[in-house]
């Protein structure tokens, strides 16, 4: 009988331990990209933080393809600028622009103008996502997405100044 009691006790201990295991894995919260209008505001502010004045957007011609790219925010006194590439923009431009970079990769630049001397940084909307407080836990905030966008713009402006881009 002692053996039966020990076996039953061990069974209860193991069954209890198994019941205390981790919960079910949950799916990540659904995310959405920063709205283009808000992104342009963040881009303009980031340019100002770098001591430059943001300029109005303009259309430019991509080198080698003849396709038109919309520069959402320019930099006063310079030809370089920032294009916030939405999914629709990427679809329309196709192979005329480089594919979206991953968050840990270098930013993509496009050459524009007749000689290709002008550089436009391509900031892909899909890289700036947030979860909008949907689901059980808040994982990616709007503030975080905006900070990443601002950092990328500031990095480009620093690069442009260092390289003395037009």
Buried (B, 14 or more C-beta within 10 A) or exposed (E): EEEEEEEEEEEEEEEEEEEEEEEEEEEEBEBEBBEBEBBBBBBBBBBEEBEBEBBEBEEBEBBEBEBEBBBBBBBEEBBBBBBBBBEEBBEBBEEBBEEBBEEEEEBBBBBBBEEEEBBBBBBBBBBBBBBBEEBEEEBBEBEBBBBBBBEBBBBBBEBBBEEEBE
